[in-house]
Amino acid sequence: MSWDEALRHADQVAVAVVEVAGALVIFVGALWAALRFVVEGLRHRSAAVFTPIRLSLGRFLTLGLEFQLAADILRTAVSPTFDQIAKLAAIAAIRTALNFFLRREIAHEQRQVTPAAPAPGPEAPQGAPR
């Protein structure tokens, strides 16, 4: 086996490991969210209970997509062709857009779940003259 073949084989193994890790993260997140959805759905009938579940699922999806993008980058790491680079650019753009919108949705939902802290007032420090 030549050095080039060994490098390609190692790259293929690394890609497979990272892809499986990403798929596993997404699967575990979906399973966890589904179980929580059923449990919370039986306990409470309020839609507000499901927002934290959606937030957690969104975080799992975001992390899984990051792993998948890392696998795509690894796939083109060893002597990429222009066609592979073009495909990587398209995939990266799509996954980056998905991550952007997921993160924006998570931030929006998080603001709804976590009440904003009151803004500090113009009070003078203790011991200072008023």
C-alpha positions in Angstrom: 0.0 0.0 0.0 1.5 3.3 -1.0 1.5 6.4 1.1 -1.2 8.0 -1.0 -3.5 5.0 -0.7 -2.9 4.9 3.1 -3.8 8.6 3.4 -7.0 8.1 1.4 -8.0 5.1 3.5 -7.3 7.0 6.7 -9.4 9.9 5.4 -12.3 7.6 4.5 -12.2 6.1 8.0 -12.2 9.6 9.6 -15.1 10.7 7.4 -17.1 7.7 8.3 -16.4 8.1 12.0 -17.4 11.8 12.0 -20.5 11.1 9.9 -21.6 8.4 12.3 -21.0 10.8 15.2 -23.1 13.4 13.6 -25.9 11.0 12.8 -25.7 9.6 16.3 -26.0 13.1 17.9 -29.1 13.8 15.7 -30.7 10.4 16.5 -30.1 10.7 20.2 -31.5 14.2 20.2 -34.6 13.2 18.3 -35.2 10.2 20.5 -34.7 12.2 23.6 -37.1 15.0 22.4 -39.7 12.4 21.3 -39.6 10.7 24.7 -39.9 14.1 26.5 -42.7 15.1 24.2 -44.7 12.0 25.1 -44.0 12.3 28.8 -44.7 16.0 29.0 -47.7 15.7 26.7 -49.2 13.2 29.1 -48.5 15.3 32.2 -49.4 18.8 30.9 -51.7 20.0 28.2 -50.0 23.4 27.8 -48.1 24.2 24.6 -45.6 26.2 26.6 -44.2 22.9 28.1 -42.9 21.9 24.6 -40.7 25.0 24.0 -37.8 23.7 26.1 -38.0 20.4 24.3 -37.8 22.2 20.9 -34.8 24.2 22.2 -33.0 21.0 23.2 -33.8 19.3 19.9 -32.6 22.4 18.0 -29.3 22.2 19.9 -28.9 18.6 19.0 -29.6 19.3 15.3 -27.2 22.2 15.2 -24.4 20.0 16.7 -25.2 17.1 14.4 -25.1 19.4 11.4 -21.7 20.7 12.5 -20.4 17.1 12.6 -21.8 16.5 9.1 -20.1 19.6 7.7 -16.9 18.5 9.3 -17.2 15.1 7.6 -17.8 16.9 4.2 -14.7 19.0 4.8 -12.7 15.9 5.6 -14.0 14.2 2.5 -12.4 16.8 0.3 -9.2 17.1 2.4 -7.1 14.7 0.3 -6.4 16.0 -3.2 -9.8 17.4 -4.0 -11.1 18.0 -7.5 -12.8 21.1 -8.6 -16.1 19.2 -8.7 -15.6 18.1 -5.1 -14.8 21.6 -4.0 -17.9 23.0 -5.8 -20.1 20.3 -4.1 -18.5 21.1 -0.7 -19.2 24.8 -1.2 -22.9 24.1 -2.0 -23.2 21.7 1.0 -21.4 24.1 3.3 -23.7 26.9 2.2 -26.8 24.9 2.8 -25.7 23.5 6.2 -24.5 26.9 7.3 -27.8 28.5 6.4 -29.6 25.7 8.2 -27.4 26.3 11.3 -28.0 30.0 11.1 -31.7 29.7 11.1 -31.7 27.0 13.7 -29.6 29.2 16.0 -31.8 32.2 15.4 -34.9 30.1 16.2 -33.2 28.7 19.4 -32.3 32.3 20.5 -35.8 33.5 19.8 -37.3 30.6 21.8 -34.8 31.0 24.6 -35.8 34.7 25.0 -39.4 33.5 25.4 -38.5 30.9 28.0 -36.0 32.9 30.0 -37.4 36.2 31.3 -35.1 39.2 30.7 -33.2 40.5 33.7 -34.3 44.0 34.7 -32.1 46.7 33.4 -29.8 48.3 36.0 -31.3 51.6 37.2 -29.5 54.9 37.8 -29.2 54.2 41.5 -26.1 55.5 43.3 -23.8 53.0 44.9 -24.3 52.5 48.6 -22.5 55.1 50.7 -22.5 57.6 47.9 -24.2 61.0 48.4 -27.5 61.4 46.5 
